[in-house]
């Protein structure tokens, strides 16, 4: 029996790409309605998976730094919280910005919230 998957993805290009990947697996059938599906694959899940594969996933420490930034902590406060130097905080933050392909702390937090990396 095949796993029936419905793609709840608004972007047509992304939907086609994900559908093509799923259809390559003989054990998966992409269906056109949620009522026919065993699994609904949401846009949030697809974006999180894409983010994880883009330049590698965030390390555990980078994720900690991102979540502390989301709480409003500055570099000195993050450094005290994690017991690391402010230089190391800056290093981790630079890696987060690069991996998420964003230019600021605010963009990183926003993307983190949208993709589920940062819980509300």
Buried (B, 14 or more C-beta within 10 A) or exposed (E): EEEBBBBBBEEEEBBEBBBEEBEEEEEBBBBEEEEEBEEEBEBEBBBBBEBBEEEEBBEEBBBBBBBBBBEEBEBEBBBEBBEBEBEBBBBBBEBBBEBBEBEEBEEBBBBBEBBEBBEE
